[in-house]
Amino acid sequence: AGSRYNCFVINNIEEAIRMLEKNLSVKDNPSDHYNLGLLYAKQKKHAEAVQHLKKAIELSPSDMRFYRTLASLFVRQKEIEKAIGLMEIALKHNPDNAEALNILGLFHYNMSQLDKAISYFKQALSQGNCDDEHKLKIMINLAESYRAQKKYDAALGMFEQALAQFPDKTELLKLKMEEIKRMQQEMPSEKQ
């Protein structure tokens, strides 16, 4: 096993692929499929990458990193609908997963489907299973979605909640809040 990791460290992709394929010929396991998927993606061999990432998911359907990586590959290939479908499957296996909910929110945000994005971000925030870093990102994503809808008061409210929970991020959050206040002043006739 040690030599397998040396291949990654010295960036010898071909040797790492050979060793992982050899391991899989002895025993099928999700980690080796996942690592092969990463290596094939790095080589831009997308069909092989997808095949191994799907196999990793099949063998370990509750491991979010497999879904996240395959969804990212779909996005890079401009297959956003496949990425969304995959993350929805991930939620079926792990319905309370804040990370999957956040990712779905981001997909919909990027497609300008802001109501759907907000719904996913709110669901993600209601889960108690994410660390502070992810919670802050979700709060910012929700606030930015409100801002994109020109719901400035809601955006400011979310940033204020984030500021109360994460006082060490004061500078970042206050900058975002100031930006929204400027937007509010520039568009006083808009519904807030």
DRENDO-1510 file (C-alpha; in Angstrom, 1 decimal, always signed):
<recs>
REC; n; res; u; v; w
REC; 1; ALA; +0.0; +0.0; +0.0 .
REC; 2; GLY; +2.9; +2.4; +0.7 .
REC; 3; SER; +4.2; +2.2; -2.8 .
REC; 4; ARG; +0.7; +3.1; -4.1 .
REC; 5; TYR; +0.8; +6.4; -2.2 .
REC; 6; ASN; +4.4; +7.1; -3.4 .
REC; 7; CYS; +3.1; +7.1; -7.0 .
REC; 8; PHE; +0.7; +10.0; -6.0 .
REC; 9; VAL; +3.5; +11.9; -4.2 .
REC; 10; ILE; +6.0; +11.7; -7.0 .
REC; 11; ASN; +3.2; +12.4; -9.6 .
REC; 12; ASN; +3.8; +9.2; -11.5 .
REC; 13; ILE; +0.2; +8.8; -12.7 .
REC; 14; GLU; +0.7; +5.9; -15.1 .
REC; 15; GLU; +2.4; +3.8; -12.3 .
REC; 16; ALA; -0.3; +4.7; -9.8 .
REC; 17; ILE; -3.0; +3.6; -12.3 .
REC; 18; ARG; -1.2; +0.3; -12.9 .
REC; 19; MET; -1.0; -0.3; -9.1 .
REC; 20; LEU; -4.6; +0.6; -8.5 .
REC; 21; GLU; -5.8; -1.6; -11.4 .
REC; 22; LYS; -3.7; -4.4; -9.9 .
REC; 23; ASN; -5.3; -3.9; -6.5 .
REC; 24; LEU; -8.7; -4.0; -8.0 .
REC; 25; SER; -8.0; -7.2; -9.8 .
REC; 26; VAL; -7.5; -8.8; -6.3 .
REC; 27; LYS; -10.2; -7.0; -4.4 .
REC; 28; ASP; -12.9; -4.5; -5.5 .
REC; 29; ASN; -13.0; -1.5; -3.1 .
REC; 30; PRO; -14.5; +2.0; -3.4 .
REC; 31; SER; -11.3; +3.9; -2.5 .
REC; 32; ASP; -9.3; +2.4; -5.3 .
REC; 33; HIS; -12.1; +3.1; -7.8 .
REC; 34; TYR; -12.3; +6.7; -6.4 .
REC; 35; ASN; -8.5; +7.2; -6.8 .
REC; 36; LEU; -8.6; +5.8; -10.3 .
REC; 37; GLY; -11.4; +8.2; -11.1 .
REC; 38; LEU; -9.3; +11.1; -9.9 .
REC; 39; LEU; -6.3; +10.0; -11.9 .
REC; 40; TYR; -8.3; +9.4; -15.1 .
REC; 41; ALA; -9.9; +12.8; -14.6 .
REC; 42; LYS; -6.5; +14.4; -14.3 .
REC; 43; GLN; -5.5; +12.8; -17.6 .
REC; 44; LYS; -8.8; +14.0; -19.1 .
REC; 45; LYS; -10.0; +10.5; -19.7 .
REC; 46; HIS; -13.5; +11.3; -18.7 .
REC; 47; ALA; -15.2; +8.1; -19.7 .
REC; 48; GLU; -12.8; +6.1; -17.5 .
REC; 49; ALA; -13.1; +8.6; -14.7 .
REC; 50; VAL; -16.9; +8.4; -14.7 .
REC; 51; GLN; -16.9; +4.6; -14.8 .
REC; 52; HIS; -14.6; +4.4; -11.7 .
REC; 53; LEU; -16.4; +7.1; -9.8 .
REC; 54; LYS; -19.8; +5.4; -10.5 .
REC; 55; LYS; -18.3; +2.1; -9.2 .
REC; 56; ALA; -17.1; +3.8; -6.0 .
REC; 57; ILE; -20.6; +5.1; -5.5 .
REC; 58; GLU; -22.1; +1.7; -6.1 .
REC; 59; LEU; -19.8; +0.1; -3.6 .
REC; 60; SER; -20.2; +2.9; -1.0 .
REC; 61; PRO; -23.4; +4.9; -1.6 .
REC; 62; SER; -23.2; +7.0; +1.5 .
REC; 63; ASP; -19.7; +8.5; +0.9 .
REC; 64; MET; -20.4; +12.1; -0.2 .
REC; 65; ARG; -16.9; +12.7; -1.6 .
REC; 66; PHE; -17.6; +10.2; -4.4 .
REC; 67; TYR; -20.8; +12.1; -5.4 .
REC; 68; ARG; -19.1; +15.5; -5.0 .
REC; 69; THR; -16.2; +14.4; -7.3 .
REC; 70; LEU; -18.4; +12.9; -10.0 .
REC; 71; ALA; -20.7; +15.9; -9.9 .
REC; 72; SER; -17.7; +18.2; -10.3 .
REC; 73; LEU; -16.6; +16.2; -13.3 .
REC; 74; PHE; -20.1; +16.4; -14.8 .
REC; 75; VAL; -20.0; +20.2; -14.3 .
REC; 76; ARG; -16.6; +20.5; -16.0 .
REC; 77; GLN; -18.1; +18.6; -18.9 .
REC; 78; LYS; -21.0; +21.1; -19.0 .
REC; 79; GLU; -23.5; +18.3; -18.0 .
REC; 80; ILE; -25.2; +20.2; -15.2 .
REC; 81; GLU; -28.4; +18.2; -15.3 .
REC; 82; LYS; -26.4; +15.0; -14.7 .
REC; 83; ALA; -24.7; +16.7; -11.8 .
REC; 84; ILE; -28.0; +17.7; -10.3 .
REC; 85; GLY; -29.5; +14.2; -10.8 .
REC; 86; LEU; -26.5; +12.7; -9.1 .
REC; 87; MET; -26.7; +15.0; -6.1 .
REC; 88; GLU; -30.4; +14.2; -5.8 .
REC; 89; ILE; -29.5; +10.5; -5.7 .
REC; 90; ALA; -26.9; +11.3; -3.0 .
REC; 91; LEU; -29.7; +12.9; -0.9 .
REC; 92; LYS; -31.8; +9.8; -1.2 .
REC; 93; HIS; -29.0; +7.8; +0.5 .
REC; 94; ASN; -28.3; +10.6; +3.0 .
REC; 95; PRO; -31.3; +12.9; +3.2 .
REC; 96; ASP; -29.9; +15.1; +6.0 .
REC; 97; ASN; -26.6; +15.9; +4.3 .
REC; 98; ALA; -26.0; +19.6; +4.4 .
REC; 99; GLU; -23.2; +19.4; +1.9 .
REC; 100; ALA; -25.3; +17.8; -0.8 .
REC; 101; LEU; -28.1; +20.3; -0.1 .
REC; 102; ASN; -25.6; +23.2; -0.4 .
REC; 103; ILE; -24.2; +21.8; -3.7 .
REC; 104; LEU; -27.7; +21.5; -5.1 .
REC; 105; GLY; -28.4; +25.1; -4.0 .
REC; 106; LEU; -25.2; +26.3; -5.8 .
REC; 107; PHE; -26.2; +24.4; -9.0 .
REC; 108; HIS; -29.6; +26.1; -9.0 .
REC; 109; TYR; -28.1; +29.5; -8.1 .
REC; 110; ASN; -25.7; +29.2; -11.1 .
REC; 111; MET; -28.7; +28.4; -13.3 .
REC; 112; SER; -30.5; +31.5; -12.0 .
REC; 113; GLN; -33.2; +29.3; -10.3 .
REC; 114; LEU; -33.0; +31.4; -7.2 .
REC; 115; ASP; -36.2; +30.1; -5.4 .
REC; 116; LYS; -34.9; +26.5; -5.7 .
REC; 117; ALA; -31.4; +27.6; -4.6 .
REC; 118; ILE; -32.9; +29.4; -1.5 .
REC; 119; SER; -34.9; +26.3; -0.6 .
REC; 120; TYR; -31.8; +24.1; -0.7 .
REC; 121; PHE; -29.7; +26.5; +1.3 .
REC; 122; LYS; -32.4; +26.8; +3.9 .
REC; 123; GLN; -32.7; +23.0; +4.1 .
REC; 124; ALA; -28.9; +22.8; +4.4 .
REC; 125; LEU; -28.9; +25.3; +7.3 .
REC; 126; SER; -31.5; +23.4; +9.1 .
REC; 127; GLN; -29.3; +20.3; +9.3 .
REC; 128; GLY; -27.1; +20.1; +12.4 .
REC; 129; ASN; -24.4; +18.0; +10.7 .
REC; 130; CYS; -22.0; +20.6; +9.2 .
REC; 131; ASP; -19.0; +22.2; +10.6 .
REC; 132; ASP; -18.6; +25.9; +11.1 .
REC; 133; GLU; -16.8; +26.5; +7.8 .
REC; 134; HIS; -19.5; +24.9; +5.8 .
REC; 135; LYS; -22.3; +26.6; +7.8 .
REC; 136; LEU; -20.7; +30.0; +7.1 .
REC; 137; LYS; -20.5; +29.2; +3.4 .
REC; 138; ILE; -24.2; +28.1; +3.3 .
REC; 139; MET; -25.2; +31.3; +5.1 .
REC; 140; ILE; -23.2; +33.4; +2.6 .
REC; 141; ASN; -24.8; +31.4; -0.3 .
REC; 142; LEU; -28.3; +32.1; +1.1 .
REC; 143; ALA; -27.6; +35.8; +1.6 .
REC; 144; GLU; -26.2; +36.0; -2.0 .
REC; 145; SER; -29.3; +34.3; -3.3 .
REC; 146; TYR; -31.5; +36.9; -1.6 .
REC; 147; ARG; -29.3; +39.6; -2.9 .
REC; 148; ALA; -29.7; +38.3; -6.5 .
REC; 149; GLN; -33.4; +38.5; -6.0 .
REC; 150; LYS; -33.0; +42.0; -4.8 .
REC; 151; LYS; -34.4; +41.0; -1.3 .
REC; 152; TYR; -31.8; +43.2; +0.3 .
REC; 153; ASP; -33.3; +43.1; +3.8 .
REC; 154; ALA; -33.3; +39.3; +3.8 .
REC; 155; ALA; -29.7; +39.3; +2.6 .
REC; 156; LEU; -28.6; +41.7; +5.3 .
REC; 157; GLY; -30.5; +39.7; +7.9 .
REC; 158; MET; -28.6; +36.5; +6.9 .
REC; 159; PHE; -25.3; +38.3; +6.9 .
REC; 160; GLU; -26.1; +39.7; +10.4 .
REC; 161; GLN; -26.9; +36.2; +11.6 .
REC; 162; ALA; -23.6; +35.0; +10.2 .
REC; 163; LEU; -21.8; +37.9; +11.9 .
REC; 164; ALA; -23.4; +37.0; +15.2 .
REC; 165; GLN; -22.3; +33.3; +14.8 .
REC; 166; PHE; -18.9; +34.0; +13.3 .
REC; 167; PRO; -17.4; +37.2; +14.8 .
REC; 168; ASP; -14.0; +36.2; +13.5 .
REC; 169; LYS; -15.2; +36.8; +10.0 .
REC; 170; THR; -16.3; +40.4; +10.7 .
REC; 171; GLU; -14.3; +42.0; +8.0 .
REC; 172; LEU; -15.6; +39.7; +5.2 .
REC; 173; LEU; -19.2; +39.9; +6.3 .
REC; 174; LYS; -19.2; +43.7; +6.9 .
REC; 175; LEU; -17.8; +44.2; +3.4 .
REC; 176; LYS; -20.6; +42.1; +1.9 .
REC; 177; MET; -23.2; +44.0; +4.0 .
REC; 178; GLU; -21.8; +47.4; +2.9 .
REC; 179; GLU; -22.1; +46.3; -0.7 .
REC; 180; ILE; -25.8; +45.4; -0.2 .
REC; 181; LYS; -26.5; +48.7; +1.5 .
REC; 182; ARG; -25.0; +50.5; -1.4 .
REC; 183; MET; -27.2; +48.5; -3.8 .
REC; 184; GLN; -30.2; +49.3; -1.6 .
REC; 185; GLN; -29.5; +53.0; -1.9 .
REC; 186; GLU; -29.0; +52.9; -5.6 .
REC; 187; MET; -32.3; +51.2; -6.1 .
REC; 188; PRO; -34.7; +52.7; -3.6 .
REC; 189; SER; -37.8; +52.0; -5.6 .
REC; 190; GLU; -37.1; +48.3; -5.8 .
REC; 191; LYS; -39.0; +45.9; -3.6 .
REC; 192; GLN; -36.9; +44.9; -0.6 .
</recs>
